[in-house]
Every structure is written in C-alpha cells, then in structure tokens.
C-alpha cells in the first residue's frame, strides 16, 4: 500500500482511499484492475487490524497463514461501496444533510450560545465500548438524520425519539486545512446512533468539495474536549 512500517491508521486509511479510487474495476478498465484491487484490500485488512499488523511486522506472510491470525477476507466490495465517488451524488439523506450543514454555516452562532441538535450539526458523541481507543470515549461526527424529524415520529417509543444517526468525521494530519480544524467524513466507518442528550454540538463551517484535490470538509470552531481527543490529549488523529 506504499506506506512505511511506522504509518499511522490515518496514513493507512488515506493510502487505501487513494489506491482504491485508482484501481477499483469501477474506475479502472485495465485487465489486472480486479487483481490489483484485491491485493490492496488484502493489505488494508491486515494493516488496519492491530493484531494482524503486529503478526505481519514480526513474521511476514508466514505468520498470517496461521488460522485466526488475520481478519476474515472478502470485504472488498463493502469497502468500495462505503466511499466510491458515486456515493456523493444524488438526493440521498446524507446529501441533504450536507445541504443543511452548508445552510447552517451561513448563520453563524456566537461562542457560548447553546446550539440545538439538528440535521447537519457537528457533534461530539459517545463511542461504543469496542470503539474506545487510547482513552478517548467520544468521537466527532455530523448528524445526518433525527428520529424526531420522521413523518411517523409520534408513533415512536419515547426512549427512541431523541435518537440520531451520526456520520463519523476524522482529522487528517497532513491536509492543508488541518491547522484550522479541518475534519472530513470517515467513509470507512459506519454510522453511529446516539441520543441528542448525549451529544455536544460544536460550532462549525461546512466547505463543499471540488473533487479529490479539494475534498469537502468541516472547520470546527470550538475546542474539542479531552474525551474526544482534544486539548491536552495525545496526538493521534483518527476519531471514530
């Protein structure tokens, strides 16, 4: 995958995105594109799993051949469907949420004012137990749907009324906008479903993308809390 042995998870994700968009058969008509993409996914499955990566670093492919040494194979299409270019087109819920985020960015709220959770809001939200890493208990994402906005909301049980779908965001460490709080959609992570009362809304500005060279992103104007990896926390850059 053209990454160094010391590559971070952010580096690995970035490399996978770039190579997949170059070699997947949907966008590459070369005879060997399918095999190239299979190899890329095979490498990503190993390097994105901490246990399998450690085995590979110590023993190479020989160690990975042992039963249970690596994750199950065959997820190529799942990975591709998560972030292929066509995903951004059309009148989908997530596309509409980006429109809402852009509209909200034009009516900036002063620091310290309470912000309601709405579609398009950028929020800190609690992670599931298996997602907690390096002491981070919360992730950063943006709200793409709310049960309260459903046409049949009055039929929902009270305990489900405040549930929202949250699309995870991550902060690349080498993008030109990172110093100003650039956060991008993490298409390799599934949506989270959390209650509004468990979220903290962050003031943000949504910037529409202009192709792969200038992808869409959010500027977050508020400080990220320590529980989500901000302030005095350590310097890793993936939040899921």
Helices and strands as residue ranges (DSSP letters): H 9-23, H 33-47, H 50-64, H 76-83, G 85-88, H 93-105, E 122-126, G 129-131, E 138-146, G 147-149, G 153-155, G 158-160, E 163-170, G 178-180, E 182-185, E 192-195, G 196-198, E 200-202, E 204-207, G 212-214, E 217-220, G 226-228
